[in-house]
Amino acid sequence: MTQNYVGKTALQVPILGLGTAPLGSFWSEVPEKQAVEAIHYTLENGAAFIDTAPWYGQQVAERLGIALAGIPRDSYVLASKVGLRHSEDGQPIEDFTREGVLRSIEWSIERLKVDRFDILHIHAPAKEHYRTALEQAYPLLAEMRDQGVIKAVGVGENYWEPLIEFARDAHFDCFLLAGRYTLLEQGALNALNQFHAENISIFGAGVYNTGILAKGAVDGVWYQYDKAPPEIIDKVRRLEALCQKHSVPLNAAAVQFVKAHPATTSLVIGAESKEQIASTIAALNTAIPAAFWSDLRDSGLVNPNAPLPQ
């Protein structure tokens, strides 16, 4: 797969990576064997970039360490997050202090049974934790980057607005943004343009908007972690009609649209099985006629200033 540099660092990542929130049984129970098969399939097919977090499934996602056992550490890029985790009895903990971040990293390393991370993100701090994240978590991660312990520092967010503040106040190499720049919504367009100009890489996550751009407008489909509202269902149906006109799979249009923005360094896409990963790889490699993108722009379904594949 195409490899891209992360920010101004020497670290490269493939254009497709695996998000492990679904493997943490975020939406449905995923058997351990199925999770291991999914990770092995991902690595065997060139998407050697894995993103995880102790928050996902109350540390369950970090069982991916079982799948990574015996695989050369230099053969894949591993990203995780700090700040959000759970206590032993399952209570949510938001701890962006230097000591809390150090403990979180140590425990994640132990659970994953690896010797290091390549990328560490500050994980979606609430507004009241912003100063602590900036003044304690960030300096620690920056020190680790300067010492070569990790290769890049980022922030993982579901909203683009906090990323504008982080970009203003500190030096980040990358941001993981979930669900806010997709075929369904481009509110983050100006922010992505800014980040590209500042050499901050974007890892495009949530490109299917919690499944609706993979499954289509079917009964019970989700959008942004909840049941899709009628107006979103209607918009997806219009997108599906356009896709059908040009014989384009909806998921192919979804991944290639996000990939087309020059700020997008990698697509970090969650999956529950190797079949879902195979579907995304196929979507990424599907030939889409230029007429589809032209009709998409003319339809008014996307921001007219959004970059489209050439």
Backbone as a ProteinNet text record, in pm:
[ID]
protein_1_A
[PRIMARY]
MTQNYVGKTALQVPILGLGTAPLGSFWSEVPEKQAVEAIHYTLENGAAFIDTAPWYGQQVAERLGIALAGIPRDSYVLASKVGLRHSEDGQPIEDFTREGVLRSIEWSIERLKVDRFDILHIHAPAKEHYRTALEQAYPLLAEMRDQGVIKAVGVGENYWEPLIEFARDAHFDCFLLAGRYTLLEQGALNALNQFHAENISIFGAGVYNTGILAKGAVDGVWYQYDKAPPEIIDKVRRLEALCQKHSVPLNAAAVQFVKAHPATTSLVIGAESKEQIASTIAALNTAIPAAFWSDLRDSGLVNPNAPLPQ
[TERTIARY]
82.7	0	86.7	28.3	96.2	135.3	257.8	307.9	321.9	282.1	291	362.7	435.3	503	402.8	428.4	345.6	404.3	331.7	380.5	518	607	745.4	839.6	785.2	867.1	920.1	1005.9	1057.5	968.4	860.7	770.9	677.1	663.4	569.6	460.4	339.3	227.1	159.2	97.9	22.9	-105.4	-158	-278.9	-398.9	-391.8	-500.3	-447.6	-515.4	-483.2	-609.2	-589.1	-701.3	-732.3	-856.2	-903.7	-961.3	-923.1	-957.4	-1073.5	-1142.1	-1257.6	-1359.4	-1394.2	-1489.3	-1437.5	-1306.7	-1250.3	-1254.6	-1278	-1298.8	-1443	-1518.4	-1661.1	-1737.6	-1703.5	-1764.4	-1913.6	-1947.6	-2088.1	-2148.2	-2070.1	-2118.7	-2002.6	-2035.3	-1933.3	-1851.4	-1720.4	-1630.9	-1546	-1561.3	-1480.1	-1331.4	-1251.9	-1107.9	-1047.7	-1089.1	-1035.3	-1062.6	-1183.1	-1219.7	-1135.6	-1110.8	-1028.6	-886	-830.8	-693.9	-684.9	-782.2	-783.1	-789.2	-868.1	-881.2	-748.1	-677.5	-548.9	-446.1	-440.8	-346.7	-377	-504.1	-542.9	-500.3	-519.6	-480.8	-332	-250.1	-105.2	-60	-122.9	-83.8	-119.4	-211.9	-257.1	-212.3	-106.6	-40.2	-85.6	-192.2	-240.6	-172.7	-40.8	40.2	45.8	-72	-86.4	-207.1	-183.8	-290	-307.7	-432.4	-464.6	-552.2	-513.6	-590.3	-595.9	-653.8	-663.3	-712.5	-664.9	-716.4	-865.1	-917.2	-1058.5	-1149.8	-1102.8	-1188.2	-1223.8	-1352.2	-1399.3	-1341.9	-1308.9	-1248.6	-1126.3	-1032.5	-907.4	-920.5	-1042.5	-1058.4	-985.3	-986.8	-920.1	-771.8	-713.9	-569.9	-534.5	-636.4	-606.2	-539.5	-536.3	-467.9	-322.5	-270.2	-135.2	-119.4	-227.1	-223.1	-192.7	-255.3	-234.9	-96.3	-40.1	89.7	207.4	181.1	289	361.4	493.1	574.2	590.2	517.1	530.1	637.4	736	844.1	788.7	834.4	779.5	803.6	910	938.6	854.1	770.5	692.6	557.2	523.5	397.3	412	322.9	316.9	203.7	232.2	134.1	107.2	-19	-61.5	-157.5	-147.4	-242	-272.5	-345.4	-393.6	-377.9	-377.4	-363.2	-467.8	-502.7	-595.2	-727.5	-780.7	-907.5	-882.7	-934.8	-924.3	-1033.8	-1029.8	-1127.2	-1055	-1120	-1067	-1093.3	-1039.9	-1058	-1205.4	-1285.5	-1427.9	-1512.2	-1443.8	-1514.1	-1556.1	-1511.3	-1547.8	-1459.6	-1519.7	-1440.2	-1347.8	-1227	-1126.3	-1075	-1075.8	-1015.8	-896.4	-777.7	-656.6	-550.4	-533.4	-437.7	-314.2	-296.3	-177.6	-56.3	60.4	183.7	191.1	162	169.5	65.2	-55.5	-160.3	-127.6	-68.6	-31.5	80.1	178.1	286.2	231.3	139.2	80.3	2.7	-73.6	-153.8	-64.5	44.4	136.4	196.6	239.8	301	203.7	79.1	-19.8	-55.4	-64.9	-95.5	17.1	140.3	254.8	248.6	214.9	205.8	94.4	-22.1	-134	-107.9	-46.3	-19.5	101.9	187.5	310.2	398.6	412.1	503.8	605.5	708.8	811.7	797.7	706.8	697.4	575.7	539	442.8	518.4	462.1	518.2	451.9	321.6	243.2	160	156.1	65.9	-18.8	-150.1	-245.5	-299.6	-320.2	-402.4	-546.6	-618.9	-748	-865.5	-911.9	-1037.6	-1064.1	-977.3	-1003	-1124.8	-1208.6	-1320.3	-1265.9	-1351.1	-1306.8	-1240.2	-1292.9	-1236.5	-1099.6	-1062.1	-931.3	-829.6	-870.6	-782.7	-648.6	-651.6	-526.3	-433.9	-491.8	-409.3	-348.1	-427.9	-376	-263.1	-280.3	-181	-55.9	-73.1	39.4	107	42.4	104.7	119.3	9.4	18.6	106.1	82.9	159.5	309.4	355.1	500.8	566.1	497.4	553.3	568.3	464.1	471	574.7	585.9	686.9	828	847.8	977.4	1008	908.9	927.3	961	898.5	929.8	1072	1111.2	1245.3	1353.5	1320.3	1415.9	1413.3	1322.7	1314	1237.6	1171.1	1091.6	968	905.2	797.8	836.3	764.6	802	709.5	590.3	495.4	397	348.9	253.8	128.7	13.3	-109.9	-222	-339.7	-463.3	-568.6	-644.8	-757	-886.6	-972	-1093.2	-1209.8	-1331.2	-1452.6	-1500.2	-1434.1	-1472.3	-1348	-1365.2	-1249.7	-1217.6	-1315.3	-1291.6	-1179.2	-1173.5	-1062.3	-926	-924.1	-796.2	-738.9	-825.1	-779	-701.9	-754.8	-688.9	-556.3	-554.6	-429.2	-323.2	-363.5	-268.5	-211.7	-292.1	-248.3	-151.2	-172.6	-102.3	18.9	39.7	152.1	190.3	297.3	348.4	308	208.1	161.2	196.7	221.5	255.7	132.1	28.4	-87.2	-210.6	-324	-452.4	-534.3	-600.6	-697.2	-835.5	-907.7	-1039.6	-1143.2	-1240.8	-1339.4	-1474.5	-1516.2	-1653.5	-1690.9	-1595.7	-1630.3	-1586.4	-1514.8	-1490.6	-1517.8	-1638.4	-1683.2	-1767.7	-1812	-1900.6	-2032.4	-2067.3	-2192.3	-2177.5	-2060.2	-2043.2	-1899.7	-1888	-1755.7	-1735.5	-1794.2	-1778	-1634.1	-1550.2	-1408.9	-1321.1	-1380.5	-1300	-1197.3	-1238.8	-1143.6	-1034.9	-1071.8	-972.6	-870.6	-916.4	-822.7	-730.8	-786	-701.9	-592.1	-629.1	-530.9	-424.9	-467.9	-372.6	-276.1	-328.5	-241.3	-135.8	-176.8	-81.7	23.2	-12.1	79.8	154.5	142	210	169.7	43.2	-12.2	-91.5	-48.7	-115.5	-252.3	-345.9	-477.7	-495.9	-533.8	-576.2	-728.8	-783.8	-927.7	-995.9	-1061	-1132.8	-1282.7	-1358.6	-1503.8	-1554.7	-1487	-1526.2	-1661.1	-1706.7	-1838.6	-1946.7	-1910.3	-2007	-2084	-2007.3	-2060.5	-2143.4	-2112.7	-2169.4	-2262.7	-2323.5	-2426.6	-2369.3	-2244.1	-2184	-2121.4	-2126.5	-2086.1	-2208.4	-2313.4	-2432	-2541.1	-2541.7	-2648	-2766.6	-2873.2	-2991	-3083.1	-3037.2	-3115.4	-3177	-3273.1	-3340.9	-3241.4	-3253.6	-3172.9	-3028.4	-2990	-2849.1	-2810.6	-2682.9	-2633.6	-2560.4	-2562.4	-2488.6	-2434	-2303.5	-2239	-2282.9	-2267.7	-2288.1	-2432.9	-2527.1	-2667.9	-2749.5	-2877.1	-2963.1	-2974.3	-2959.3	-2956.8	-3090.3	-3088.4	-3212.3	-3264.3	-3391.3	-3452.7	-3378.1	-3328	-3261.6	-3132.1	-3063.8	-2941.3	-2977.5	-3081.5	-3128.4	-3162.5	-3229.3	-3266.8	-3143.5	-3043.9	-2923.8	-2848	-2842.9	-2774.5	-2847.1	-2977.9	-3053.3	-3020.7	-3003.7	-2966.1	-2825.3	-2735.9	-2600.2	-2604.1	-2686.7	-2698.3	-2751.2	-2846.1	-2901	-2793.4	-2711	-2601.5	-2500.3	-2470.5	-2377.5	-2432.1	-2560.6	-2621.3	-2616.5	-2634.8	-2629.9	-2495.6	-2387.4	-2253.3	-2192.4	-2272.9	-2226.1	-2105.3	-2117.3	-2010.5	-2057.4	-1982.9	-2020.6	-2015.7	-2113.9	-2119.4	-1995.4	-1948	-1830.2	-1705.7	-1698.2	-1583.5	-1583.5	-1701.2	-1711	-1673.3	-1714	-1686.7	-1538.1	-1466.1	-1323.4	-1241.8	-1276.8	-1196.8	-1221.5	-1339.4	-1366.1	-1275.7	-1266.9	-1184.3	-1036.3	-997.3	-858.2	-814.3	-908.4	-873.8	-825.6	-859	-810.3	-660	-580.3	-434.7	-386	-468.9	-428.9	-435.7	-511.4	-531.5	-407	-342.5	-222	-256.6	-360.5	-404.1	-551.9	-619.3	-757.2	-752.5	-797.3	-797.4	-940.8	-967.5	-1105	-1125.5	-1225	-1255.3	-1321.2	-1299.5	-1359.3	-1373.5	-1474.1	-1497.6	-1449.8	-1411.9	-1374.7	-1283.9	-1219.9	-1134	-1216.8	-1344.3	-1430.1	-1456.3	-1476.7	-1496.7	-1370.3	-1255.8	-1129.4	-1111.8	-1141.5	-1131.4	-1223.3	-1341.9	-1435.8	-1380	-1315.2	-1257.5	-1138.7	-1055.4	-942.4	-994.5	-1098.4	-1158.4	-1215.6	-1279.6	-1336	-1228.2	-1114.4	-1004	-946.8	-956.1	-897	-997.9	-1122.7	-1226.4	-1208	-1213.9	-1205.6	-1339.6	-1334.4	-1455.6	-1444.6	-1543.7	-1534.4	-1539.9	-1469.9	-1467.8	-1608.3	-1694.1	-1831.6	-1905.6	-1873.2	-1938.5	-1904.3	-1774.9	-1732.8	-1788.9	-1796.5	-1855.1	-2002.8	-2075.3	-2217	-2235.1	-2144.5	-2152.1	-2142.5	-2047.7	-2032.7	-2154.9	-2202.4	-2317	-2445.1	-2451.2	-2571.2	-2591.7	-2485.6	-2494.4	-2487.9	-2454.1	-2448.4	-2319.8	-2218.6	-2093.9	-2055.3	-1968.9	-1919.8	-1852	-1887.6	-1830	-1679.8	-1624.7	-1481.3	-1403.9	-1473.9	-1405	-1324.3	-1198.4	-1118.9	-1181	-1178.7	-1229.7	-1116.5	-1127.1	-1023.3	-1006.3	-883.1	-853.2	-858.5
-119.5	0	125.3	234.1	362.7	395.8	445.5	486.4	638.5	699.9	845.1	882.1	992.2	1041.1	1105	1087.8	1148.3	1283.9	1390	1524.4	1546.8	1604.5	1627.5	1519.7	1411.1	1305.8	1212.7	1120	1018.3	894	895.8	780.7	777.3	659.8	639.1	540.8	564.5	474.2	442.9	324.8	294	375.4	388.8	468.9	408.6	280.5	216.4	154.7	186.3	126	68.7	-9.5	-74.9	-6.3	39	89.1	-25.7	-35.3	-154.9	-136.7	-22.8	-7.1	-119.8	-158	-268.4	-400.7	-423.1	-546.4	-547.1	-431	-423.2	-448.6	-509.4	-538.9	-411.3	-304.5	-174	-177	-245.4	-251	-390.6	-492.3	-629	-716.4	-828.9	-917.4	-979.1	-961.3	-1016	-1124.5	-1249.6	-1356.9	-1332.7	-1378.9	-1356.4	-1412.9	-1531.4	-1591.1	-1501.6	-1447	-1358.9	-1232	-1177.2	-1056.5	-1083.2	-1196.1	-1231.8	-1250.3	-1318.6	-1338.6	-1205.3	-1112.4	-981.6	-907.5	-911	-840.6	-905.9	-1038.6	-1107.4	-1077	-1077.2	-1047.6	-906.4	-813	-674.1	-663.8	-723.9	-715.5	-787	-900	-977.3	-906.9	-811.8	-744.6	-598.9	-566.5	-438.2	-323.3	-341.8	-232.6	-240.7	-226.7	-251.9	-128.8	-79.9	34.8	7.4	-8.4	-46.5	62.6	105.5	209.3	150	172.1	118.9	221.2	181.2	267.5	183.7	212.5	140.3	165.9	275	309.4	212.5	155	73.4	-58.5	-72.9	-195.3	-221.3	-112.5	-126	-218.5	-180.7	-250.5	-376.1	-416.8	-540	-531.9	-414.1	-400.8	-431.5	-413.2	-437	-584.9	-670.9	-813.4	-838.2	-734.5	-750	-790.6	-769.5	-816.9	-965.4	-1041.8	-1185.6	-1210.1	-1130.1	-1146.1	-1099.8	-1004.4	-948.9	-1032.2	-1127.4	-1210.6	-1282.9	-1269.6	-1337.7	-1262.7	-1152.1	-1072.1	-966.5	-955.9	-858.1	-718.3	-655.2	-524.6	-418.4	-428.9	-327.2	-342.5	-446.3	-471.2	-400.1	-329.8	-258.1	-133	-38.7	84.5	69.2	104.3	88.3	223	261.8	386.5	354.9	430.7	418.5	557.5	560.5	687.6	690.2	810.6	828.7	927.9	914.2	1009.4	948.4	859.2	792.4	643.4	591.3	447.6	411.4	289.7	243.1	183.8	192.3	128.1	-21.7	-96.5	-241.2	-280.6	-196.8	-227.7	-162.9	-112.1	-62.8	81.6	157.5	298.7	382.4	474.4	558.1	652.5	666.8	754.5	849.9	978.5	1079.6	1137.4	1100.1	1140.2	1182.2	1312.6	1366.9	1423.6	1388.2	1431.7	1353.7	1408	1340.3	1199.7	1189.8	1060.5	963.8	1013	928	876.8	962.5	922.4	818.5	838	740.1	603.5	601.8	474.8	410.1	491	439	374.5	439.9	385.5	254.2	252.8	132.4	15.1	38.6	-69.3	-116.7	-24.2	-64.2	-148.8	-110.4	-188.2	-330.3	-341	-472.7	-556.8	-496.7	-572.9	-615.6	-527.7	-558	-648.3	-651.1	-731.3	-687.9	-556.6	-498.5	-413.2	-368.9	-291.2	-141.3	-100.4	43.8	73.8	201.5	256.4	344.9	361.1	454.9	591.8	590.8	713.8	708.8	819.2	830.7	956	937.4	1047.2	1081.8	1208.7	1250.7	1222.5	1150.8	1096	1184.7	1265.9	1340.3	1399.5	1489	1548.8	1640.4	1628.2	1721.2	1861.4	1961.3	2100.5	2131.5	2074.4	2103.8	2039.4	1946.8	1881.9	1935.1	2034.3	2080.8	2131.1	2217.3	2273.9	2165.1	2069	1960.1	1879.3	1850.6	1775.9	1851.4	1981.8	2063.7	2083.5	2099.7	2136.4	2017.7	1900.3	1783.5	1665.5	1626.1	1513.1	1546.8	1662.5	1696.6	1708.1	1781.3	1789.7	1653.2	1561.8	1427.9	1357.2	1361.1	1295.6	1362.4	1494.2	1565.1	1524.4	1506.4	1458.1	1319.3	1234	1099.1	1102.4	1193.8	1209.1	1259.9	1358.9	1415.8	1313.2	1221.2	1118.7	996.7	994.6	881.7	762.8	779.6	670.7	644.3	750.2	740	826.4	811.6	881.7	997.7	999	1106.1	1124.7	1249.3	1286.8	1342.5	1297.8	1344.1	1363.1	1388.6	1397.3	1316.7	1237.4	1165	1230.6	1266.5	1342.6	1299.3	1321.4	1305.9	1439.4	1547.7	1681.7	1757	1841.4	1912.2	2038.9	2097.7	2226.3	2221.6	2119.9	2115.7	2101.6	2040.4	2022.1	2156.5	2250.6	2385	2445.5	2426.9	2480	2410.3	2278.1	2205.2	2246.6	2262.9	2304.6	2442.7	2528.8	2664	2663.8	2572.7	2581.6	2490.4	2397.5	2304.5	2247.4	2169.2	2112.2	1965.7	1938.8	1802.6	1757.3	1627.4	1568.4	1520.3	1484.2	1421.7	1435.7	1427.5	1423.7	1308.7	1234	1134.7	1195.7	1210	1273	1172.6	1144	1039.6	1097.7	1067.6	1092.6	1234.4	1325.9	1466.3	1517.2	1433.9	1465.5	1336.9	1328.8	1207.6	1245.8	1145	1168.5	1231.3	1215.7	1270.6	1409.7	1443.4	1576	1623.5	1752.2	1810.2	1937.1	1939.8	2057.2	2083.7	1980.3	1994.9	2037.2	2071	2098.8	2208.6	2321.8	2432.5	2395.4	2318.3	2273.3	2182.3	2090.9	2002.1	2081.3	2182.2	2267.2	2333.7	2380.2	2443.3	2343.6	2224.9	2125.5	2083.1	2071.8	2037.5	2145.3	2271.9	2382.4	2382.8	2330.7	2328.3	2195.8	2108.5	1978.1	1890.4	1896.5	1806.2	1699.2	1575.7	1466.8	1437.9	1399.2	1359.2	1210.4	1139.9	1001.4	1004	974.9	981.3	857.5	873.5	762.2	784	680.9	693.1	731.8	688.4	731.3	673.9	569.3	513.9	571.5	669.3	730.4	624.1	539.4	431.7	330.4	313.3	202.4	237.2	354.4	383.3	395.2	438.7	449.6	318.5	217.1	82.8	-3.6	12.1	-72.7	-9	123.2	191.3	221.1	273.6	317.7	199.6	110.2	-7.6	14.4	-67.7	-54.6	-70.1	19.8	9.1	50.1	106.1	142.9	259.4	262.8	366.5	476.9	593.1	710.5	782.7	801.7	871.2	814	681.2	612	609.5	631.2	625.7	588.6	559.5	525.8	645.1	617.4	725.2	799	933.9	1011.9	1016.7	1053.4	1050.9	1134.7	1252.4	1337	1275.1	1199.9	1130.9	1012.1	938.8	828	879	994	1051.4	1088	1147.2	1185.8	1063.7	960.2	838.3	773.7	778.2	723.8	799.4	929.5	1008.6	973.2	950.5	906.7	768.5	680.2	546.1	551.2	638.5	650.3	695.3	788.9	836	724.9	649.6	537.2	432.5	402.8	303.6	349.2	477.6	532.4	504.2	509.2	490.9	355.7	265.7	131.8	140.6	228	250.6	203.2	116.7	78	199.1	210.7	324.1	331.1	217	221.6	264.2	235	279.9	431.7	489	634.9	696.5	632.5	686.6	691	582.4	580.7	667.3	665.1	741.4	891	929.8	1072.1	1126.7	1059	1106.1	1101.3	997	982.7	1098.5	1156.8	1260.4	1390	1414.6	1538.7	1526	1624.4	1612.2	1603	1641.4	1628	1483.5	1400	1261.3	1179.6	1140.2	1057.5	909.7	875.8	737.3	733.2	630.7	602.7	495.3	529.5	434.4	385.9	266.3	218.9	97	107.1	-1	-118.7	-236.7	-357.7	-461.8	-548.1	-656.1	-791.3	-797.7	-925.9	-904	-1012	-1001.7	-974	-1017.7	-991.2	-842.2	-772.1	-627.7	-556	-604.5	-545.4	-567.3	-687.9	-718	-627.5	-599.4	-511.2	-370	-321.6	-186.8	-182.3	-285.3	-288.5	-287.3	-365.4	-366.6	-229.8	-164.6	-31.4	69.7	58.4	150.6	133.3	11.3	-20	-20.5	12	14	133	107	216	289.9	421.2	503.5	604.8	608.3	699.3	846	928	1071.7	1131.5	1072.7	1124.3	1113.9	1013.4	1001.9	1120.6	1154.4	1265.2	1397.6	1411.8	1533.5	1544.8	1433.6	1434.7	1456.4	1401.8	1419.6	1567.4	1636.2	1779.4	1856.9	1823.8	1894.9	1869.2	1757.9	1721.2	1806.3	1872	1949	1864.8	1737.2	1648.1	1662.9	1726.6	1751.7	1899.3	1945.4	2082	2103.8	2206.5	2227.1	2251.7	2286.5	2310.4	2187.8	2079.1	1957.8	1896.9	1860	1794.2	1660.8	1631.4	1505.2	1428.1	1295	1216.2	1258.2	1253	1286.7	1159.1
0	0	0	-47.1	-43.4	99.9	118.2	248.9	250.8	360.2	374.2	503	499.5	619.4	714.6	842.3	946.3	981.6	946.9	973.5	913.8	995.1	952.3	1005.5	1058.9	1116.8	1008.1	1048.9	956.9	955.3	1033.6	1042.9	922.9	865.4	756.3	798.3	747.6	773.1	639.8	628.9	507	500	380.6	361	433	468.3	542.6	670.8	782	910.5	972.9	1078.4	1146.2	1277.4	1294.3	1421.6	1502.8	1630.5	1708	1805.7	1801.9	1890.8	1871.4	1747.5	1731.2	1788	1781.1	1835.5	1987.9	2047.1	2190.7	2228.2	2132.9	2154	2187.1	2113.1	2136.3	2104.2	1993.6	1952.7	1972.6	1947.7	1965	2011	2070.1	2124.6	2010.7	2016.7	1915.3	1980.2	1938.7	1996.8	1975.6	2070.2	2062.9	1935.1	1894.8	1772	1651.7	1644.7	1533.6	1534.9	1653.7	1665.2	1619.8	1660.9	1621.5	1470.9	1412.3	1267.1	1192.6	1245.7	1181.5	1180.7	1292.2	1300.2	1208.4	1208.4	1120	973.6	937.4	799.4	761.3	852.7	828.7	797.7	881.4	863.3	736.8	707.2	588.9	458.3	465.9	343.8	335.6	406.1	385.3	470.8	549.8	635.1	771.5	769.6	889.2	980.4	1015.6	1103.9	1192.3	1321.3	1413.6	1517.9	1535.2	1632	1741.2	1866.2	1977.5	2090.5	2202	2320.2	2437.5	2559	2675.5	2699.6	2646.7	2662.6	2590.1	2479.9	2394.7	2463.3	2493.9	2554.9	2692.4	2766.1	2899.6	2893.5	2808.9	2786.9	2700.5	2662.8	2585.7	2451.6	2387.4	2257.4	2266.8	2383.6	2397.1	2400.1	2387.5	2368.9	2233.9	2148.1	2020.7	2041.3	2162.5	2193.1	2171.3	2189.3	2163.2	2015.8	1929.4	1785.7	1742	1815.1	1775.8	1824.9	1913.9	1967.6	1854.9	1852.5	1752.5	1622.3	1605.3	1483.1	1505.6	1417	1436.5	1460.9	1566.8	1606.3	1500.3	1424.9	1323.8	1197.8	1193.6	1072.3	1072.2	1181.1	1185.1	1271.7	1249.8	1327.9	1429	1554.1	1660.8	1727	1728.4	1792.5	1906.5	2014.6	2124	2177.7	2289.3	2342.5	2493.8	2547.5	2691.7	2741.2	2869.6	2931.1	2970.4	2886.8	2915.9	2937.3	3046.5	3074.7	3175.8	3223.6	3322.9	3442.4	3557.5	3677.1	3669.7	3766	3766.6	3777.9	3841.7	3853.6	3743.4	3637.9	3520.5	3523.1	3622.8	3630.2	3536.9	3461.4	3370.2	3446.7	3394.8	3454.9	3348.1	3380	3293.5	3368	3326.4	3397.9	3297.3	3282.3	3187	3257.9	3386	3458.3	3410	3435.2	3393.9	3455.2	3585	3652.7	3596.9	3571.7	3518.4	3379.3	3297.3	3161.6	3166.3	3253.4	3266.1	3306.4	3402.3	3445.1	3331	3259.7	3149.3	3043.3	3007.8	2907.8	2957.4	3083	3139.8	3136.6	3179.6	3182.9	3042.3	2946.8	2809.9	2750.8	2777.3	2730.2	2786.4	2913.6	2976.8	2916	2895.2	2839.8	2696.1	2619.4	2479.4	2460.1	2562.3	2555.4	2438.9	2423.1	2325.2	2400.5	2331.1	2399.9	2378.7	2288.4	2262.1	2174.6	2175.2	2079.6	1981.7	1863.1	1765.7	1776.6	1802.3	1811	1938	2010.2	2124	2107.1	2121.7	2112.6	2251.3	2277	2390.2	2351.8	2437.5	2397.9	2440.8	2348.1	2359.3	2497.1	2545.3	2676.7	2674.5	2775.9	2790.2	2813.7	2791.8	2800.4	2933.2	3043	3174.9	3196.1	3106.8	3119.1	3016.7	2938.4	2830.1	2883.2	2986.8	3037.7	3093.3	3163.7	3216.8	3103.9	3002.2	2888.2	2819	2805.7	2738.2	2822.5	2953.3	3040.1	3107.5	3106.3	3168.3	3071	3006.6	2914.2	2794	2732.9	2612.7	2638.6	2740.5	2761.2	2780.6	2848.8	2866.3	2731.9	2650.9	2520.5	2430.6	2440.3	2361	2403.1	2532.4	2581.8	2525.5	2527.7	2475.2	2326.4	2253.8	2111.2	2093	2171.1	2159.2	2192.8	2284.5	2326.2	2234.8	2138.3	2046.4	2101.6	2216.3	2274.5	2189.1	2141.7	2044	1924.6	1815.6	1693	1657.2	1715	1681.8	1795.9	1809.6	1913.8	1846.9	1894.1	1834.2	1934.9	1882.5	1961.4	1887.4	1961.4	1903.6	1945.8	1849.7	1879.2	1790.5	1842	1762.5	1705.8	1742.2	1696.2	1651.9	1549.6	1496.5	1573.5	1640.7	1706.6	1811.2	1899.1	1995.6	1928	1810	1740.1	1694.7	1662	1626.8	1744.6	1865.7	1985	2010.8	1998.2	2020	1917.7	1792.8	1689.7	1719	1780.1	1814.9	1932.3	2027.4	2156	2169.9	2079.1	2093.5	1957	1955.3	1830.5	1820.8	1737.6	1715.7	1575.6	1563.7	1434.5	1359.8	1434.7	1372.4	1460.4	1397.4	1467	1409.6	1498.6	1454.7	1473.3	1363	1366.3	1320.1	1407.4	1378.7	1339.1	1217.4	1175.9	1139.9	1134.4	1109.1	971.9	897.9	757.3	680.8	626.3	558.8	438.3	366.8	253.2	297.6	425.4	477.8	536.1	586.7	646.2	630.1	598.2	574.2	656	775.6	861.6	898.3	892	929.5	812.5	698.7	579.2	600.9	653.6	673.5	773.7	875.9	973.4	906.3	821.2	751.3	658.8	594.1	508.8	591.5	710.4	799.5	843.4	884.4	932.3	820.6	700.2	587.2	566.5	575.4	559	668.8	786.9	900.7	913.5	813.1	813.1	931.7	968.4	1068.9	995.1	1007.9	939.2	1000.9	916.2	962.8	938.3	1044.9	1032.4	1027.6	912.2	893.1	949.3	1062.8	1126.1	1111.2	1138.3	1130.6	993.8	888.6	753.8	711.6	779.7	750.4	842.6	926.6	1019.7	1099.7	1166.4	1251.5	1174.3	1046.8	971	857.4	860	760.4	618.9	606.3	473.6	427.2	511.8	471.2	441	523.2	510.7	425.4	415.9	344	434.1	374.4	449.5	478.1	566.2	604	741.6	777	905.7	1021	1118.3	1238.8	1224.4	1109.2	1089.1	1180	1217.2	1308.7	1233.3	1296.5	1248.4	1371	1375.9	1487.8	1623.6	1637.5	1764.9	1812.5	1722.7	1761	1637.2	1657.4	1544.9	1450	1321.6	1222.2	1217.4	1223.2	1214.2	1070.4	1051.8	918.2	814.3	854.2	755	703.8	789.1	746.1	656.7	693.4	609.5	469.7	462.7	333.1	251.8	315.4	242.2	192.2	273.2	231.2	113.4	114.3	0.4	-128.2	-117.2	-235.8	-281.4	-186.1	-221.7	-286.8	-232.7	-289.4	-432.6	-459.2	-594.1	-692	-648	-733.3	-755.9	-651.6	-664.7	-761.7	-750.7	-839	-984.3	-1006.6	-1142.2	-1208.4	-1129.1	-1183.8	-1148	-1089.9	-1049.4	-956.5	-857.3	-759.4	-621.9	-555.2	-418.2	-325.4	-238.2	-146.1	-58.6	-9.8	78.1	2.1	-127.1	-207.1	-219.9	-245.7	-252.7	-118.5	-8.2	124.8	155.4	130.9	165.9	70.2	-56.1	-152.3	-142.3	-97.8	-75.9	34.4	146.9	258.1	219.5	150.7	107.1	17.8	-55.6	-153.7	-90.4	36.9	97.5	123.1	81.1	95.1	239	335.8	476.4	523.6	452.6	495.4	469.6	577	568.4	573	648	656.4	692.4	644.8	683.4	790.9	910.7	1021.6	1038.9	989.6	978.2	1068	1152.6	1244.3	1173.8	1228.7	1172.5	1282	1266	1360.7	1308.4	1180.7	1121	1001.2	958.4	840	715	714.7	599.5	584.5	695.1	689.3	642.4	684.9	640.3	490.9	443.9	301.1	219.8	273.1	203.9	191	295.5	289.6	194	194.4	100.1	-42.7	-69.6	-202.7	-238.2	-140.1	-163.7	-199.1	-131.3	-156.1	-296.7	-349.6	-479.6	-594.1	-565.2	-669	-762.7	-891.3	-990	-993.4	-973.8	-973.9	-1088.2	-1176.9	-1292.4	-1250.6	-1325.6	-1297.7	-1301.5	-1383.9	-1394.8	-1262.1	-1182.5	-1052.1	-964.3	-958.7	-872.9	-923.1	-1053.3	-1110.6	-1073.1	-1084.7	-1048.2	-898.8	-819.5	-674.3	-639.2	-700.7	-673.1	-721.3	-839.8	-895.7	-816.5	-747.8	-673.1	-549.2	-502.5	-379.6	-253.7	-268.3	-152.9	-73.1	-131.6	-59.9	-75.1	13.2	5.4	-131	-204.5	-337.1	-334.8	-217.6	-207.4	-159.3	-133.6	-87.6	-200.5	-176.5	-282.2	-320.6	-449.4	-500.9	-567.4	-572	-638.2	-783.3	-828.6	-967.4	-1052.4
[MASK]
++++++++++++++++++++++++++++++++++++++++++++++++++++++++++++++++++++++++++++++++++++++++++++++++++++++++++++++++++++++++++++++++++++++++++++++++++++++++++++++++++++++++++++++++++++++++++++++++++++++++++++++++++++++++++++++++++++++++++++++++++++++++++++++++++++++++++++++++++++++++++++++++++++++++++++++++++++++

